[in-house]
Amino acid sequence: MLTLDIEQFMLELKDGAFKNVGPSTKQATVKMYDVEGADVREYGDKRVKLAFEDEQGSEIEVALFPEQARAVAEGLELLEEESEILD
């Protein structure tokens, strides 16, 4: 399941094209539940891409710089050591 919450979001549809309406101060939150697949791979010269897909085929991709990817890996290692959630 994928949820998408976009604050202050409005689009104009004209001649088959979408156009932003209003200021460019929008914020979005994306959440994915029931992940069926996860992949980690190189992205460009300096990034790591995390890709997730749910049972309905929705996808989310996140590109991280090495220090961000290491922080995620360290967080997972800490969870394995201190929590029963990954047992």
C-alpha positions, 0 to 999 in steps of 0.5 A: 500500500502506498500513501501520498500526502501533498500539502497545498497541492493543485494542478491545472490540466490544459491541453493534455499537460499538467501545470503547477498552480500556486506557489512552489512551497509544496511538501510531500510525504510518501509511505509504503507498507507491505513491501514485497521487494527491496533492492540496493544498487549503485546509482551514478558515480557517488550514490546508492539507490534503495528501491522498494515495490509493494504488492500492487506494483507501486515503486519508491526509489531513494538515492543516498550519498555514501554517508547517508547509506552508511547511517541506514546500515548502522541503524539496521545493525543497531536494531539487530543488536538491541531489538527483537524486531529483526529476529 
